[in-house]
Amino acid sequence: MAVSIRMRREGTTNRPYYRIVVADKHSPRDGKFIEQVGTYDPTKKDKAPTLKVERVEFWIKNGAQPSETVASLLKKAQKAKKAAPATA
């Protein structure tokens, strides 16, 4: 089974909202998925995605292929995670 990490479109006309999901490569864009690993709202000013980085990395280690857009969002999320100071 080929697995991909991609965006699932939700929201209304002209107000898109995306859920980042792990899905079978052959399932439709808004169809059945395995796991939801984050969200992305392009209408917000900061446009920062909320991702479960550990789960995304788990799926990539197990052979899932992220789409180009999800790969760029993952890079942004990883940079933000590194830049955030660790609280003790």
N, CA, C and O atoms as a Tinker XYZ file with bonds, in Angstrom:
   352  protein
     1  N      0.856000   -1.175000    0.000000    73     2
     2  CA     0.000000    0.000000    0.000000    64     1     3
     3  C      0.899000    1.234000    0.000000    63     2     4     5
     4  O      1.723000    1.400000    0.899000    81     3
     5  N      0.746000    2.091000   -0.991000    73     3     6
     6  CA     1.489000    3.344000   -1.071000    64     5     7
     7  C      0.773000    4.392000   -0.236000    63     6     8     9
     8  O     -0.420000    4.636000   -0.415000    81     7
     9  N      1.514000    5.008000    0.678000    73     7    10
    10  CA     0.928000    5.974000    1.599000    64     9    11
    11  C      1.529000    7.343000    1.328000    63    10    12    13
    12  O      2.730000    7.466000    1.086000    81    11
    13  N      0.684000    8.378000    1.368000    73    11    14
    14  CA     1.168000    9.735000    1.182000    64    13    15
    15  C      0.647000   10.626000    2.301000    63    14    16    17
    16  O     -0.385000   10.348000    2.911000    81    15
    17  N      1.379000   11.696000    2.557000    73    15    18
    18  CA     0.962000   12.710000    3.515000    64    17    19
    19  C      0.574000   13.915000    2.681000    63    18    20    21
    20  O      1.410000   14.490000    1.984000    81    19
    21  N     -0.694000   14.298000    2.752000    73    19    22
    22  CA    -1.190000   15.364000    1.883000    64    21    23
    23  C     -2.261000   16.178000    2.578000    63    22    24    25
    24  O     -2.639000   15.893000    3.714000    81    23
    25  N     -2.753000   17.205000    1.874000    73    23    26
    26  CA    -3.747000   18.090000    2.461000    64    25    27
    27  C     -5.139000   17.704000    1.967000    63    26    28    29
    28  O     -5.335000   17.345000    0.805000    81    27
    29  N     -6.085000   17.790000    2.878000    73    27    30
    30  CA    -7.491000   17.502000    2.593000    64    29    31
    31  C     -8.241000   18.817000    2.736000    63    30    32    33
    32  O     -8.209000   19.419000    3.809000    81    31
    33  N     -8.916000   19.282000    1.690000    73    31    34
    34  CA    -9.553000   20.583000    1.708000    64    33    35
    35  C    -10.897000   20.529000    2.405000    63    34    36    37
    36  O    -11.715000   19.642000    2.162000    81    35
    37  N    -11.102000   21.507000    3.282000    73    35    38
    38  CA   -12.382000   21.682000    3.945000    64    37    39
    39  C    -12.690000   23.166000    3.931000    63    38    40    41
    40  O    -11.916000   23.956000    3.390000    81    39
    41  N    -13.793000   23.546000    4.510000    73    39    42
    42  CA   -14.176000   24.953000    4.503000    64    41    43
    43  C    -15.167000   25.236000    3.391000    63    42    44    45
    44  O    -15.621000   24.328000    2.695000    81    43
    45  N    -15.494000   26.511000    3.235000    73    43    46
    46  CA   -16.481000   26.890000    2.232000    64    45    47
    47  C    -15.807000   27.542000    1.038000    63    46    48    49
    48  O    -14.582000   27.657000    0.997000    81    47
    49  N    -16.596000   27.963000    0.079000    73    47    50
    50  CA   -16.078000   28.637000   -1.094000    64    49    51
    51  C    -15.345000   29.904000   -0.668000    63    50    52    53
    52  O    -15.861000   30.686000    0.130000    81    51
    53  N    -14.152000   30.103000   -1.197000    73    51    54
    54  CA   -13.293000   31.254000   -0.910000    64    53    55
    55  C    -12.822000   31.329000    0.534000    63    54    56    57
    56  O    -12.247000   32.345000    0.925000    81    55
    57  N    -13.040000   30.304000    1.335000    73    55    58
    58  CA   -12.555000   30.247000    2.729000    64    57    59
    59  C    -11.975000   28.855000    2.984000    63    58    60    61
    60  O    -12.531000   28.081000    3.763000    81    59
    61  N    -10.857000   28.540000    2.326000    73    59    62
    62  CA   -10.313000   27.188000    2.466000    64    61    63
    63  C     -9.685000   26.953000    3.829000    63    62    64    65
    64  O     -9.201000   27.875000    4.485000    81    63
    65  N     -9.707000   25.712000    4.226000    73    63    66
    66  CA    -9.101000   25.245000    5.464000    64    65    67
    67  C     -8.635000   23.822000    5.173000    63    66    68    69
    68  O     -9.388000   23.031000    4.605000    81    67
    69  N     -7.427000   23.494000    5.547000    73    67    70
    70  CA    -6.881000   22.191000    5.189000    64    69    71
    71  C     -6.529000   21.367000    6.420000    63    70    72    73
    72  O     -6.054000   21.893000    7.427000    81    71
    73  N     -6.771000   20.076000    6.318000    73    71    74
    74  CA    -6.313000   19.119000    7.315000    64    73    75
    75  C     -5.193000   18.328000    6.648000    63    74    76    77
    76  O     -5.323000   17.894000    5.503000    81    75
    77  N     -4.114000   18.149000    7.359000    73    75    78
    78  CA    -2.996000   17.382000    6.826000    64    77    79
    79  C     -3.186000   15.943000    7.302000    63    78    80    81
    80  O     -3.224000   15.667000    8.501000    81    79
    81  N     -3.302000   15.041000    6.337000    73    79    82
    82  CA    -3.661000   13.665000    6.644000    64    81    83
    83  C     -2.674000   12.679000    6.010000    63    82    84    85
    84  O     -1.988000   12.993000    5.037000    81    83
    85  N     -2.627000   11.497000    6.588000    73    83    86
    86  CA    -1.904000   10.368000    6.026000    64    85    87
    87  C     -2.963000    9.504000    5.354000    63    86    88    89
    88  O     -3.909000    9.054000    6.000000    81    87
    89  N     -2.798000    9.274000    4.048000    73    87    90
    90  CA    -3.828000    8.548000    3.300000    64    89    91
    91  C     -3.196000    7.629000    2.266000    63    90    92    93
    92  O     -2.046000    7.809000    1.865000    81    91
    93  N     -3.968000    6.649000    1.849000    73    91    94
    94  CA    -3.565000    5.796000    0.743000    64    93    95
    95  C     -3.467000    6.664000   -0.505000    63    94    96    97
    96  O     -4.326000    7.511000   -0.751000    81    95
    97  N     -2.425000    6.450000   -1.283000    73    95    98
    98  CA    -2.171000    7.268000   -2.459000    64    97    99
    99  C     -3.316000    7.209000   -3.473000    63    98   100   101
   100  O     -3.495000    8.140000   -4.258000    81    99
   101  N     -4.087000    6.127000   -3.460000    73    99   102
   102  CA    -5.139000    5.948000   -4.453000    64   101   103
   103  C     -6.508000    6.458000   -4.000000    63   102   104   105
   104  O     -7.448000    6.470000   -4.795000    81   103
   105  N     -6.636000    6.871000   -2.759000    73   103   106
   106  CA    -7.921000    7.375000   -2.279000    64   105   107
   107  C     -8.124000    8.816000   -2.750000    63   106   108   109
   108  O     -7.141000    9.517000   -2.991000    81   107
   109  N     -9.365000    9.274000   -2.886000    73   107   110
   110  CA    -9.626000   10.631000   -3.359000    64   109   111
   111  C     -9.119000   11.687000   -2.382000    63   110   112   113
   112  O     -8.885000   11.395000   -1.209000    81   111
   113  N     -8.952000   12.912000   -2.868000    73   111   114
   114  CA    -8.402000   14.001000   -2.065000    64   113   115
   115  C     -9.148000   14.196000   -0.756000    63   114   116   117
   116  O     -8.525000   14.324000    0.298000    81   115
   117  N    -10.458000   14.219000   -0.808000    73   115   118
   118  CA   -11.260000   14.439000    0.389000    64   117   119
   119  C    -11.881000   13.146000    0.905000    63   118   120   121
   120  O    -12.866000   13.176000    1.642000    81   119
   121  N    -11.309000   12.023000    0.521000    73   119   122
   122  CA   -11.877000   10.736000    0.899000    64   121   123
   123  C    -11.294000   10.188000    2.188000    63   122   124   125
   124  O    -10.857000   10.930000    3.068000    81   123
   125  N    -11.301000    8.863000    2.270000    73   123   126
   126  CA   -10.873000    8.154000    3.465000    64   125   127
   127  C     -9.380000    8.386000    3.729000    63   126   128   129
   128  O     -8.575000    8.460000    2.800000    81   127
   129  N     -9.030000    8.498000    5.023000    73   127   130
   130  CA    -7.628000    8.668000    5.386000    64   129   131
   131  C     -7.292000    7.793000    6.580000    63   130   132   133
   132  O     -8.184000    7.277000    7.253000    81   131
   133  N     -6.002000    7.626000    6.842000    73   131   134
   134  CA    -5.539000    6.766000    7.925000    64   133   135
   135  C     -5.463000    7.540000    9.236000    63   134   136   137
   136  O     -5.963000    7.086000   10.265000    81   135
   137  N     -4.825000    8.723000    9.188000    73   135   138
   138  CA    -4.620000    9.506000   10.409000    64   137   139
   139  C     -4.509000   10.984000   10.060000    63   138   140   141
   140  O     -3.929000   11.347000    9.036000    81   139
   141  N     -5.064000   11.829000   10.911000    73   139   142
   142  CA    -4.906000   13.271000   10.753000    64   141   143
   143  C     -3.700000   13.700000   11.582000    63   142   144   145
   144  O     -3.624000   13.402000   12.774000    81   143
   145  N     -2.757000   14.401000   10.949000    73   143   146
   146  CA    -1.530000   14.782000   11.649000    64   145   147
   147  C     -1.358000   16.294000   11.783000    63   146   148   149
   148  O     -0.351000   16.748000   12.326000    81   147
   149  N     -2.313000   17.076000   11.303000    73   147   150
   150  CA    -2.188000   18.522000   11.461000    64   149   151
   151  C     -3.249000   19.284000   10.706000    63   150   152   153
   152  O     -4.117000   18.711000   10.048000    81   151
   153  N     -3.149000   20.627000   10.823000    73   151   154
   154  CA    -4.060000   21.511000   10.115000    64   153   155
   155  C     -3.283000   22.679000    9.536000    63   154   156   157
   156  O     -2.166000   22.970000    9.964000    81   155
   157  N     -3.888000   23.352000    8.549000    73   155   158
   158  CA    -3.284000   24.522000    7.933000    64   157   159
   159  C     -4.403000   25.455000    7.483000    63   158   160   161
   160  O     -5.313000   25.054000    6.758000    81   159
   161  N     -4.319000   26.705000    7.926000    73   159   162
   162  CA    -5.316000   27.707000    7.560000    64   161   163
   163  C     -4.614000   28.849000    6.831000    63   162   164   165
   164  O     -3.995000   29.694000    7.478000    81   163
   165  N     -4.694000   28.897000    5.494000    73   163   166
   166  CA    -3.985000   29.932000    4.740000    64   165   167
   167  C     -4.594000   31.327000    4.895000    63   166   168   169
   168  O     -3.983000   32.307000    4.468000    81   167
   169  N     -5.775000   31.438000    5.491000    73   167   170
   170  CA    -6.393000   32.749000    5.638000    64   169   171
   171  C     -5.882000   33.502000    6.868000    63   170   172   173
   172  O     -6.110000   34.706000    6.988000    81   171
   173  N     -5.196000   32.815000    7.779000    73   171   174
   174  CA    -4.632000   33.479000    8.952000    64   173   175
   175  C     -3.401000   34.282000    8.545000    63   174   176   177
   176  O     -2.737000   33.959000    7.559000    81   175
   177  N     -3.103000   35.323000    9.305000    73   175   178
   178  CA    -1.976000   36.188000    8.964000    64   177   179
   179  C     -0.635000   35.484000    9.093000    63   178   180   181
   180  O      0.225000   35.649000    8.228000    81   179
   181  N     -0.432000   34.695000   10.157000    73   179   182
   182  CA     0.871000   34.044000   10.330000    64   181   183
   183  C      1.037000   32.824000    9.429000    63   182   184   185
   184  O      2.166000   32.435000    9.130000    81   183
   185  N     -0.050000   32.219000    8.995000    73   183   186
   186  CA    -0.064000   31.059000    8.090000    64   185   187
   187  C      0.792000   29.900000    8.597000    63   186   188   189
   188  O      1.332000   29.133000    7.801000    81   187
   189  N      0.915000   29.774000    9.896000    73   187   190
   190  CA     1.699000   28.677000   10.472000    64   189   191
   191  C      0.827000   27.435000   10.612000    63   190   192   193
   192  O     -0.278000   27.508000   11.151000    81   191
   193  N      1.314000   26.303000   10.133000    73   191   194
   194  CA     0.544000   25.072000   10.294000    64   193   195
   195  C      0.696000   24.525000   11.710000    63   194   196   197
   196  O      1.686000   24.794000   12.390000    81   195
   197  N     -0.288000   23.764000   12.137000    73   195   198
   198  CA    -0.155000   23.024000   13.388000    64   197   199
   199  C      0.062000   21.573000   12.985000    63   198   200   201
   200  O     -0.809000   20.946000   12.382000    81   199
   201  N      1.223000   21.053000   13.321000    73   199   202
   202  CA     1.581000   19.691000   12.925000    64   201   203
   203  C      2.032000   18.888000   14.128000    63   202   204   205
   204  O      2.658000   19.408000   15.051000    81   203
   205  N      1.699000   17.610000   14.094000    73   203   206
   206  CA     2.264000   16.658000   15.048000    64   205   207
   207  C      3.546000   16.148000   14.386000    63   206   208   209
   208  O      3.538000   15.127000   13.698000    81   207
   209  N      4.641000   16.872000   14.603000    73   207   210
   210  CA     5.894000   16.599000   13.899000    64   209   211
   211  C      6.377000   15.174000   14.156000    63   210   212   213
   212  O      6.893000   14.522000   13.248000    81   211
   213  N      6.214000   14.689000   15.381000    73   211   214
   214  CA     6.665000   13.332000   15.702000    64   213   215
   215  C      5.924000   12.294000   14.868000    63   214   216   217
   216  O      6.530000   11.339000   14.382000    81   215
   217  N      4.614000   12.477000   14.702000    73   215   218
   218  CA     3.823000   11.516000   13.921000    64   217   219
   219  C      4.177000   11.592000   12.438000    63   218   220   221
   220  O      4.225000   10.568000   11.757000    81   219
   221  N      4.426000   12.805000   11.936000    73   219   222
   222  CA     4.818000   12.950000   10.529000    64   221   223
   223  C      6.149000   12.251000   10.293000    63   222   224   225
   224  O      6.305000   11.526000    9.310000    81   223
   225  N      7.110000   12.463000   11.190000    73   223   226
   226  CA     8.403000   11.803000   11.057000    64   225   227
   227  C      8.271000   10.283000   11.148000    63   226   228   229
   228  O      8.968000    9.556000   10.440000    81   227
   229  N      7.375000    9.799000   12.021000    73   227   230
   230  CA     7.111000    8.366000   12.118000    64   229   231
   231  C      6.635000    7.812000   10.774000    63   230   232   233
   232  O      7.130000    6.787000   10.304000    81   231
   233  N      5.674000    8.501000   10.164000    73   231   234
   234  CA     5.131000    8.013000    8.901000    64   233   235
   235  C      6.166000    8.081000    7.784000    63   234   236   237
   236  O      6.206000    7.198000    6.927000    81   235
   237  N      7.002000    9.114000    7.781000    73   235   238
   238  CA     8.042000    9.217000    6.751000    64   237   239
   239  C      9.057000    8.084000    6.917000    63   238   240   241
   240  O      9.506000    7.507000    5.927000    81   239
   241  N      9.421000    7.763000    8.165000    73   239   242
   242  CA    10.341000    6.645000    8.418000    64   241   243
   243  C      9.757000    5.326000    7.925000    63   242   244   245
   244  O     10.490000    4.427000    7.514000    81   243
   245  N      8.436000    5.220000    7.969000    73   243   246
   246  CA     7.783000    3.979000    7.548000    64   245   247
   247  C      7.350000    3.999000    6.081000    63   246   248   249
   248  O      6.555000    3.157000    5.664000    81   247
   249  N      7.862000    4.950000    5.293000    73   247   250
   250  CA     7.668000    4.914000    3.855000    64   249   251
   251  C      6.652000    5.863000    3.269000    63   250   252   253
   252  O      6.442000    5.842000    2.056000    81   251
   253  N      6.012000    6.691000    4.064000    73   251   254
   254  CA     5.033000    7.637000    3.519000    64   253   255
   255  C      5.752000    8.756000    2.775000    63   254   256   257
   256  O      6.807000    9.220000    3.208000    81   255
   257  N      5.185000    9.182000    1.666000    73   255   258
   258  CA     5.759000   10.249000    0.862000    64   257   259
   259  C      4.962000   11.533000    1.057000    63   258   260   261
   260  O      3.777000   11.561000    0.724000    81   259
   261  N      5.574000   12.611000    1.591000    73   259   262
   262  CA     4.830000   13.869000    1.735000    64   261   263
   263  C      4.709000   14.570000    0.380000    63   262   264   265
   264  O      5.598000   14.470000   -0.466000    81   263
   265  N      3.595000   15.280000    0.189000    73   263   266
   266  CA     3.445000   16.073000   -1.021000    64   265   267
   267  C      4.409000   17.252000   -0.931000    63   266   268   269
   268  O      4.966000   17.506000    0.138000    81   267
   269  N      4.618000   17.977000   -2.029000    73   267   270
   270  CA     5.543000   19.105000   -2.024000    64   269   271
   271  C      5.112000   20.165000   -1.019000    63   270   272   273
   272  O      5.943000   20.713000   -0.294000    81   271
   273  N      3.827000   20.453000   -0.976000    73   271   274
   274  CA     3.311000   21.470000   -0.064000    64   273   275
   275  C      3.487000   21.046000    1.382000    63   274   276   277
   276  O      3.911000   21.846000    2.216000    81   275
   277  N      3.171000   19.819000    1.684000    73   275   278
   278  CA     3.316000   19.324000    3.052000    64   277   279
   279  C      4.790000   19.302000    3.451000    63   278   280   281
   280  O      5.114000   19.585000    4.605000    81   279
   281  N      5.680000   18.976000    2.531000    73   279   282
   282  CA     7.110000   18.971000    2.835000    64   281   283
   283  C      7.582000   20.380000    3.212000    63   282   284   285
   284  O      8.371000   20.540000    4.143000    81   283
   285  N      7.107000   21.392000    2.497000    73   283   286
   286  CA     7.509000   22.763000    2.825000    64   285   287
   287  C      6.904000   23.204000    4.158000    63   286   288   289
   288  O      7.562000   23.905000    4.926000    81   287
   289  N      5.670000   22.810000    4.443000    73   287   290
   290  CA     5.056000   23.145000    5.727000    64   289   291
   291  C      5.784000   22.434000    6.872000    63   290   292   293
   292  O      5.917000   22.989000    7.963000    81   291
   293  N      6.252000   21.213000    6.626000    73   291   294
   294  CA     6.984000   20.469000    7.640000    64   293   295
   295  C      8.305000   21.163000    7.970000    63   294   296   297
   296  O      8.696000   21.238000    9.135000    81   295
   297  N      8.988000   21.668000    6.947000    73   295   298
   298  CA    10.234000   22.400000    7.182000    64   297   299
   299  C      9.979000   23.628000    8.055000    63   298   300   301
   300  O     10.741000   23.901000    8.983000    81   299
   301  N      8.906000   24.370000    7.760000    73   299   302
   302  CA     8.571000   25.550000    8.558000    64   301   303
   303  C      8.261000   25.163000    9.997000    63   302   304   305
   304  O      8.688000   25.849000   10.926000    81   303
   305  N      7.533000   24.086000   10.191000    73   303   306
   306  CA     7.167000   23.648000   11.536000    64   305   307
   307  C      8.401000   23.193000   12.312000    63   306   308   309
   308  O      8.507000   23.450000   13.511000    81   307
   309  N      9.330000   22.521000   11.640000    73   307   310
   310  CA    10.542000   22.072000   12.312000    64   309   311
   311  C     11.419000   23.257000   12.702000    63   310   312   313
   312  O     12.024000   23.247000   13.774000    81   311
   313  N     11.499000   24.278000   11.851000    73   311   314
   314  CA    12.259000   25.483000   12.184000    64   313   315
   315  C     11.644000   26.186000   13.385000    63   314   316   317
   316  O     12.362000   26.631000   14.281000    81   315
   317  N     10.324000   26.287000   13.408000    73   315   318
   318  CA     9.639000   26.945000   14.520000    64   317   319
   319  C      9.848000   26.165000   15.816000    63   318   320   321
   320  O      9.984000   26.756000   16.888000    81   319
   321  N      9.871000   24.832000   15.712000    73   319   322
   322  CA    10.065000   23.999000   16.901000    64   321   323
   323  C     11.474000   24.187000   17.466000    63   322   324   325
   324  O     11.648000   24.233000   18.684000    81   323
   325  N     12.478000   24.295000   16.594000    73   323   326
   326  CA    13.850000   24.496000   17.033000    64   325   327
   327  C     14.041000   25.891000   17.615000    63   326   328   329
   328  O     14.785000   26.063000   18.581000    81   327
   329  N     13.376000   26.889000   17.038000    73   327   330
   330  CA    13.519000   28.269000   17.490000    64   329   331
   331  C     12.828000   28.528000   18.825000    63   330   332   333
   332  O     13.223000   29.431000   19.563000    81   331
   333  N     11.809000   27.749000   19.135000    73   331   334
   334  CA    11.083000   27.934000   20.383000    64   333   335
   335  C     11.973000   27.540000   21.563000    63   334   336   337
   336  O     12.560000   26.458000   21.558000    81   335
   337  N     12.078000   28.403000   22.568000    73   335   338
   338  CA    12.922000   28.060000   23.708000    64   337   339
   339  C     12.294000   26.944000   24.536000    63   338   340   341
   340  O     11.077000   26.889000   24.716000    81   339
   341  N     13.134000   26.073000   25.026000    73   339   342
   342  CA    12.656000   24.959000   25.847000    64   341   343
   343  C     12.365000   25.463000   27.259000    63   342   344   345
   344  O     13.209000   26.105000   27.884000    81   343
   345  N     11.180000   25.170000   27.749000    73   343   346
   346  CA    10.808000   25.569000   29.113000    64   345   347
   347  C     11.037000   24.391000   30.048000    63   346   348   349
   348  O     10.707000   23.252000   29.718000    81   347
   349  N     11.592000   24.667000   31.194000    73   347   350
   350  CA    11.875000   23.586000   32.139000    64   349   351
   351  C     10.964000   23.631000   33.335000    63   350   352
   352  O     11.072000   22.788000   34.226000    81   351
